[in-house]
């Protein structure tokens, strides 16, 4: 009987173990996803970063993705990796998503330099690889930040203790997100202006991203812990080409703390991820979020349920908690078609509990059905 830990490992191994041609390795992945909400006035943002949304008309563009990864040994112990990604939200226009060098300095030390995902969440390293997790997507109100990648450095140390496999990684980098889709979407629905003119572009800058994560793997569990901090700035541009640093989103730093993993108990896999983001701003903004999911592993079938919750508090304000708040409850079924493909169907109930009086209920309630075929090659 195959559990989720095994499936995730198979996914990652398959992506890096295809036959070599002149020392160059090719691998890839994809997800063909269709879905729609059940009512005319409903909308679900299934992908916050790229604003992939479902409405009451079936679409394949909100979450469908194709990826191709190429790696080459360019010197002893030195490898170059690049990844092209084509997403439905970008009309499947290919983009060089990752590019980095990996140097095996010793049996225990690995150094990486280049562009990769920030290791924020349990599934951050392969969040686009739908085959690697049970659901159609990691819950969007947990994986919801406007920045997910950075240009930087990683130093990883692997070691074993008793029955555990351990990995400790330190990382540092910066991200200058030009024309950030998510932040522009919020500016548009909030009718934000600059000098009385509509905002047409938002640039999000996260600098001095510095932190570490620890991963511990045992016989029946996988645990990941992460901490990082960074400085942040948001720059608006209006229809007249005027720019300004947004006062409410600059001049402060943020801290990100997270713990996630999975535990296998008999035929069940319990997946969890909890994060706490704190701003060093005037009002003490914090965002606590968490996910809990149970998966039943029976032959090739994996029925599952999940619940994720996100809050927004201002701990230094007179009004501490009447801001953004929502939860998502999901149920679905995964069927493993083969060792490299799976089919899924999922129902999501999204409940927006944001404060209406202050305009924080902008996500809205929705019920959505979606289906997917995920594959690796």
C-alpha positions as CSV (number, residue, x, y, z in Angstrom):
1,X,0.0,0.0,0.0
2,X,1.5,3.3,-1.1
3,X,1.4,6.3,1.2
4,X,1.9,10.0,0.5
5,X,5.5,10.1,1.6
6,X,6.4,7.4,-0.9
7,X,4.5,9.2,-3.7
8,X,6.3,12.5,-3.0
9,X,9.7,10.8,-3.1
10,X,8.8,9.0,-6.3
11,X,7.8,12.3,-7.8
12,X,11.1,14.0,-7.0
13,X,13.2,11.0,-8.0
14,X,11.4,10.7,-11.3
15,X,12.1,14.3,-12.1
16,X,15.8,13.9,-11.8
17,X,16.4,10.4,-13.0
18,X,15.6,10.3,-16.7
19,X,18.3,9.0,-19.1
20,X,21.1,11.3,-20.0
21,X,22.0,12.5,-23.4
22,X,25.5,14.0,-23.7
23,X,25.5,14.6,-19.9
24,X,22.2,16.6,-20.2
25,X,19.1,15.3,-18.4
26,X,15.6,16.3,-19.2
27,X,12.5,15.8,-17.0
28,X,9.2,17.4,-16.7
29,X,5.8,17.6,-15.1
30,X,2.3,18.9,-15.8
31,X,-1.2,19.3,-14.6
32,X,-4.3,19.7,-16.7
33,X,-6.9,21.2,-14.4
34,X,-10.5,22.2,-15.1
35,X,-13.1,23.7,-12.7
36,X,-15.9,26.1,-12.0
37,X,-17.9,27.6,-9.1
38,X,-21.4,26.4,-8.6
39,X,-23.1,29.8,-8.5
40,X,-23.1,32.8,-10.9
41,X,-21.8,35.4,-8.5
42,X,-19.1,33.2,-7.0
43,X,-15.3,33.4,-7.6
44,X,-12.5,31.4,-6.1
45,X,-8.9,32.5,-6.3
46,X,-7.2,29.1,-6.6
47,X,-3.7,30.5,-7.3
48,X,-3.1,33.8,-5.4
49,X,0.3,34.5,-6.8
50,X,-0.8,34.3,-10.5
51,X,-4.4,35.2,-9.8
52,X,-5.7,31.9,-11.3
53,X,-9.5,32.1,-10.7
54,X,-12.6,30.1,-11.2
55,X,-16.0,31.5,-11.9
56,X,-19.3,29.9,-13.0
57,X,-17.9,28.9,-16.4
58,X,-15.6,25.9,-16.8
59,X,-12.0,26.9,-17.5
60,X,-8.7,25.1,-17.9
61,X,-6.6,28.2,-17.5
62,X,-6.7,28.9,-13.8
63,X,-4.3,26.2,-12.7
64,X,-3.1,24.1,-15.7
65,X,0.7,24.1,-16.0
66,X,3.5,22.4,-17.9
67,X,7.1,22.3,-16.8
68,X,10.4,21.2,-18.4
69,X,13.6,20.9,-16.3
70,X,17.0,20.6,-17.8
71,X,20.2,19.8,-15.8
72,X,23.8,19.3,-17.0
73,X,27.0,18.3,-15.3
74,X,29.4,21.2,-16.3
75,X,32.3,20.2,-14.1
76,X,33.1,17.6,-11.4
77,X,30.6,18.0,-8.6
78,X,29.1,21.1,-10.4
79,X,25.7,21.0,-12.1
80,X,23.5,23.6,-13.8
81,X,19.7,23.4,-13.7
82,X,17.1,25.4,-15.6
83,X,13.3,25.1,-15.5
84,X,10.8,26.4,-18.1
85,X,7.2,26.8,-16.9
86,X,4.1,27.5,-18.9
87,X,0.9,28.4,-17.1
88,X,-2.6,28.8,-18.2
89,X,-2.8,32.2,-16.4
90,X,0.0,33.4,-18.8
91,X,-1.7,31.9,-21.9
92,X,1.0,29.1,-21.6
93,X,3.8,31.4,-22.5
94,X,7.0,29.7,-21.4
95,X,9.0,31.4,-18.7
96,X,12.5,30.6,-17.3
97,X,11.2,29.9,-13.8
98,X,14.3,28.5,-12.1
99,X,18.0,28.6,-12.9
100,X,20.7,27.7,-10.5
101,X,24.1,26.0,-10.0
102,X,24.6,23.1,-7.5
103,X,28.0,22.3,-6.1
104,X,28.6,19.2,-4.0
105,X,31.3,20.5,-1.8
106,X,31.6,17.2,0.2
107,X,29.6,14.2,1.1
108,X,27.6,16.4,3.5
109,X,27.7,19.9,2.1
110,X,25.8,21.2,-0.9
111,X,26.0,24.8,-2.2
112,X,23.4,26.3,-4.5
113,X,23.4,29.7,-6.2
114,X,20.7,31.1,-8.6
115,X,16.9,31.4,-8.7
116,X,14.6,29.1,-6.9
117,X,11.5,29.1,-4.6
118,X,11.8,30.5,-1.2
119,X,11.5,27.5,1.2
120,X,8.5,29.0,2.9
121,X,6.1,26.0,3.1
122,X,6.2,22.3,3.3
123,X,5.5,21.9,-0.4
124,X,7.4,25.0,-1.6
125,X,10.1,23.2,-3.4
126,X,7.6,21.4,-5.7
127,X,4.4,23.4,-5.3
128,X,3.9,23.4,-9.1
129,X,4.3,19.6,-9.3
130,X,0.7,18.4,-8.7
131,X,1.6,14.7,-8.8
132,X,3.7,15.3,-5.6
133,X,0.7,15.9,-3.3
134,X,-2.8,14.5,-2.8
135,X,-4.9,17.5,-3.5
136,X,-5.5,19.4,-6.8
137,X,-3.5,22.2,-5.1
138,X,-2.1,23.2,-1.8
139,X,-4.8,25.3,-0.2
140,X,-4.6,28.8,-1.8
141,X,-5.3,30.7,1.4
142,X,-2.2,29.1,2.9
143,X,0.1,29.4,-0.1
144,X,-1.0,33.0,-0.7
145,X,2.1,35.3,-0.6
146,X,2.8,37.8,-3.4
147,X,6.5,36.7,-3.5
148,X,7.5,33.0,-3.7
149,X,10.9,33.0,-5.4
150,X,14.2,34.8,-5.0
151,X,17.7,35.1,-6.4
152,X,20.1,33.9,-3.8
153,X,22.3,31.3,-2.2
154,X,21.7,28.1,-0.3
155,X,24.1,26.1,1.9
156,X,22.8,22.6,2.9
157,X,24.3,20.2,5.4
158,X,23.0,16.6,5.4
159,X,23.6,14.2,8.3
160,X,22.1,11.1,10.0
161,X,21.4,10.6,13.7
162,X,20.2,7.2,14.9
163,X,17.1,6.5,12.8
164,X,16.7,10.0,11.4
165,X,17.8,11.7,8.2
166,X,18.5,15.4,8.8
167,X,19.0,18.4,6.6
168,X,19.8,22.0,7.6
169,X,19.8,24.7,5.0
170,X,20.8,28.4,5.4
171,X,19.7,30.8,2.6
172,X,20.0,34.4,1.6
173,X,18.7,36.5,-1.3
174,X,16.5,39.2,-2.8
175,X,13.4,39.4,-5.0
176,X,12.4,42.3,-7.2
177,X,9.0,41.3,-8.5
178,X,8.2,43.7,-11.4
179,X,4.5,44.1,-12.3
180,X,3.3,41.8,-9.5
181,X,0.0,40.2,-10.6
182,X,-1.4,39.6,-7.1
183,X,-0.8,43.1,-5.8
184,X,-2.1,44.7,-9.0
185,X,-5.3,42.7,-8.7
186,X,-5.8,43.9,-5.1
187,X,-5.2,47.5,-6.2
188,X,-7.8,47.1,-9.0
189,X,-10.5,45.6,-6.9
190,X,-9.8,48.1,-4.1
191,X,-10.0,51.0,-6.6
192,X,-6.6,52.3,-5.4
193,X,-5.2,55.4,-7.0
194,X,-2.0,57.4,-7.0
195,X,-2.4,61.1,-7.3
196,X,-6.0,60.5,-8.3
197,X,-5.1,58.2,-11.2
198,X,-5.6,54.5,-11.4
199,X,-2.7,52.2,-10.6
200,X,-1.5,50.1,-13.5
201,X,1.6,48.4,-12.1
202,X,2.8,47.3,-8.7
203,X,6.4,46.3,-8.0
204,X,7.0,44.2,-4.9
205,X,10.5,44.2,-3.4
206,X,11.7,41.7,-0.7
207,X,15.4,42.4,0.1
208,X,17.9,40.7,2.5
209,X,15.8,37.5,2.7
210,X,17.8,35.6,5.3
211,X,16.9,32.4,7.1
212,X,17.2,28.7,7.6
213,X,15.1,25.5,7.5
214,X,15.5,22.2,9.2
215,X,14.1,18.9,7.8
216,X,13.9,15.7,9.9
217,X,12.8,12.4,8.3
218,X,12.0,9.3,10.4
219,X,10.4,6.0,9.6
220,X,6.8,7.3,9.7
221,X,7.1,11.1,9.6
222,X,8.6,14.0,7.8
223,X,9.0,17.3,9.7
224,X,10.1,20.7,8.3
225,X,10.7,23.9,10.3
226,X,11.6,27.3,8.7
227,X,12.5,30.8,9.8
228,X,13.4,33.8,7.7
229,X,13.2,37.6,7.8
230,X,13.4,40.3,5.1
231,X,12.8,44.0,4.4
232,X,10.0,44.9,2.1
233,X,8.8,47.7,-0.2
234,X,5.9,48.2,-2.5
235,X,6.0,50.7,-5.4
236,X,2.9,51.8,-7.3
237,X,2.8,53.2,-10.8
238,X,-0.3,55.0,-12.2
239,X,-1.7,55.4,-15.6
240,X,0.3,58.6,-16.1
241,X,3.6,56.8,-15.3
242,X,4.0,58.4,-11.9
243,X,5.5,56.2,-9.2
244,X,5.5,56.2,-5.4
245,X,6.5,53.9,-2.6
246,X,3.3,52.9,-0.8
247,X,3.5,54.2,2.7
248,X,1.6,51.3,4.2
249,X,3.9,48.7,2.6
250,X,7.4,50.0,3.1
251,X,10.0,50.9,5.8
252,X,9.5,47.7,7.8
253,X,10.7,44.1,7.9
254,X,8.8,40.9,8.3
255,X,9.4,37.6,10.0
256,X,8.2,34.2,8.7
257,X,8.0,31.2,11.0
258,X,6.7,27.8,9.9
259,X,6.4,24.2,10.8
260,X,4.9,21.5,8.5
261,X,5.1,17.9,7.6
262,X,3.3,14.6,7.5
263,X,2.8,11.6,9.8
264,X,1.8,8.1,8.6
265,X,-0.5,6.2,11.0
266,X,-1.6,2.8,9.7
267,X,-3.4,3.5,6.3
268,X,-3.7,7.3,7.0
269,X,-1.4,10.2,6.2
270,X,-1.8,13.4,8.3
271,X,-0.4,16.5,6.6
272,X,0.0,19.8,8.5
273,X,1.5,23.2,7.8
274,X,1.3,26.2,10.1
275,X,2.8,29.6,9.6
276,X,3.1,32.9,11.4
277,X,4.1,36.1,9.6
278,X,4.7,39.2,11.7
279,X,5.4,42.8,10.3
280,X,7.6,45.2,12.2
281,X,5.1,48.0,11.3
282,X,3.3,50.7,13.3
283,X,0.2,48.6,13.9
284,X,1.8,45.2,14.6
285,X,0.4,43.3,11.6
286,X,0.4,39.5,11.9
287,X,-0.9,36.7,9.7
288,X,-1.4,33.3,11.4
289,X,-2.3,30.5,8.9
290,X,-2.6,26.7,9.2
291,X,-3.6,23.6,7.3
292,X,-4.6,20.1,8.5
293,X,-5.4,17.3,6.1
294,X,-6.1,13.6,6.4
295,X,-5.6,11.1,3.5
296,X,-6.7,7.5,3.5
297,X,-4.4,5.3,1.5
298,X,-6.3,2.3,0.0
299,X,-4.7,0.6,-3.0
300,X,-4.6,3.1,-5.8
301,X,-7.2,5.3,-4.2
302,X,-6.6,8.2,-1.8
303,X,-9.7,10.0,-0.5
304,X,-8.9,13.1,1.5
305,X,-10.2,16.0,3.5
306,X,-8.5,19.2,4.4
307,X,-9.1,22.5,6.3
308,X,-7.1,25.6,6.0
309,X,-7.5,28.9,7.9
310,X,-6.0,32.4,7.5
311,X,-6.3,35.4,9.8
312,X,-5.1,39.0,9.9
313,X,-4.6,40.8,13.2
314,X,-3.2,44.2,14.1
315,X,-1.8,43.7,17.6
316,X,-0.9,47.4,18.2
317,X,-4.2,48.8,17.0
318,X,-7.3,49.6,19.0
319,X,-9.1,47.3,16.6
320,X,-7.1,44.1,16.8
321,X,-8.9,41.5,14.7
322,X,-11.6,42.8,12.4
323,X,-9.6,42.4,9.2
324,X,-9.0,39.7,6.6
325,X,-10.2,36.2,7.7
326,X,-11.2,33.1,5.7
327,X,-11.2,29.4,5.7
328,X,-11.3,26.6,3.1
329,X,-12.8,23.2,3.6
330,X,-12.1,20.6,0.9
331,X,-12.8,17.0,0.1
332,X,-11.5,15.0,-2.8
333,X,-10.3,11.7,-4.3
334,X,-7.0,10.9,-6.0
335,X,-6.6,7.9,-8.2
336,X,-3.1,6.8,-9.1
337,X,-3.3,5.9,-12.8
338,X,0.4,4.7,-12.9
339,X,3.7,5.5,-11.2
340,X,3.8,8.7,-13.2
341,X,0.2,9.9,-13.4
342,X,-2.8,10.5,-11.3
343,X,-6.4,11.7,-11.6
344,X,-8.1,13.9,-9.0
345,X,-11.5,15.4,-8.3
346,X,-12.1,18.0,-5.5
347,X,-14.8,20.1,-3.9
348,X,-13.9,23.3,-2.1
349,X,-16.0,25.5,0.2
350,X,-14.4,28.9,0.7
351,X,-15.9,31.0,3.5
352,X,-14.9,34.7,3.7
353,X,-15.1,35.9,7.3
354,X,-13.5,39.2,6.7
355,X,-15.0,42.3,8.3
356,X,-17.6,43.8,5.9
357,X,-17.6,47.2,7.6
358,X,-14.0,47.8,6.8
359,X,-14.0,46.2,3.4
360,X,-11.9,43.1,4.3
361,X,-14.5,40.7,2.8
362,X,-13.2,41.1,-0.7
363,X,-12.6,37.4,-1.5
364,X,-16.3,36.4,-1.2
365,X,-17.8,32.9,-0.5
366,X,-17.7,30.2,-3.0
367,X,-18.2,26.5,-3.7
368,X,-16.1,25.0,-6.5
369,X,-15.6,21.7,-8.2
370,X,-12.4,20.9,-10.1
371,X,-10.8,17.9,-11.7
372,X,-7.2,17.3,-12.7
373,X,-4.8,14.9,-14.3
374,X,-1.2,15.3,-13.0
375,X,1.9,13.6,-14.6
376,X,5.6,13.5,-14.5
377,X,8.0,12.4,-17.2
